[in-house]
Amino acid sequence: MARGDDHATQPWVEKYRPRRLDDVTQQHETIRALKQLLYGSGGSSLTEKVASLPHLLFYGPPGTGKTTTALALCRELFQNITNRETLQNRVLELNASDERGIRVVREKIKRFAQSSIEESVDAQVPGFKIVILDEADAITADAQTALRRTIEVHSRTTRFVLICNYLSRVIPPLASRCAKFRFKALEDGAVIARLEHIARTEGMGPLPPEASRLLAKAAAGDLRRAVNLLQSCADWARSADGSQRVLEPEMVSEAACMVPASVVERFYDICVSRNEPVTACFEVLRGGYPVDELLRQTLELLLLDSGTPPAQVQMNDLQRSAIALHMACAEKYLCDGATEAVQLLAFVANCRSVLQASS
């Protein structure tokens, strides 16, 4: 059930975004370390050590709680500020993928860092502002260099929380000025537990185990994707009279654009069998399935195959590795805008070449 009119129209990823550090899913080591920075060895009151809070760098796969943790951290830092306008003057949240150049650093961030802080009579309110810079790895190298200088100059009054998917895309002089925290891809069990909580709250009832498993599998450790998929499936399962049907595994497969197992097995058989013409992969293409998802599910079969049907091909680890590399190349070319049919044909030909060379 909805929690009120203000929540009814929100996407579920926002509606169920954790608001406290303790509610963040699975990132136990990171949350423990952050709470140690805020509260010391125990208690719920901020310690004097908060004044020396370092700049932070959160990195890891998408949908693992990096932005949520940054926002929850700000709420706990400024929990004693009740005036909404004052709170907004203390926290600046930017998404670097919208504005990647040096201008955003020189104008928005620098202007915010230079602004004065309204004095607080509450000793529990830290005497600094927070800048949350999401997708920091999308900023140009020149802008990162300028940001490094801004961090140095304004570190007394401003703390920076940088968030990125790829640590290697943040220049070392910038990364070295931050305490780094790695966010792990979520385990299926943690994803399923969160989805079941949301489903119960929304009046969907208990999720069927197979549907839960498919949701977690499609999300691949990305809780944001899992929640979005659950909301799509819930809308699909809702009848015209507002009643909720049981969430079927087929609904999840359709919503996640997953390729049916029979099609994946057919394509895998084409890749490794000499008895199938290469052009048979056009049969798969005619189904209209997303090729990137087809390759991802084929990789699962490749890693699990032990010479059992449908392929009945014995492969050693070297062959699997070579085929996986060809698959990575095909995915890269698809991301660059290559033709799907050409990439599928090339991948099938490369698979057969690897197997023939070792036979």
Secondary structure, DSSP 8 states (H G I E B T S, - for coil): --S-HHHHTS-HHHHT---SGGGSSS-HHHHHHHHHHHHTTS-SS--GGGGG--EEEEESSTTSSHHHHHHHHHHHHTTT---HHHHHTTEEEEETTT--SHHHIIIIIHHHHHS-----S-TTS-SSEEEEEETGGGS-HHHHHHHHHHHHHTTTTEEEEEEES-GGGS-HHHHTTEEEEE-----HHHHHHHHHHHHHHTT--S--HHHHHHHHHHHTT-HHHHHHHHHHHHHHHB-TTS-B----HHHHHHHTT---HHHHHHHHHHHH-TTS-GGGHHHHHHTT--HHHHHHHHHHHHHH-SS-TTT-----HHHHHHHHHHHHHHHHHHHTT--HHHHHHHHHHHHHHHHHHT-
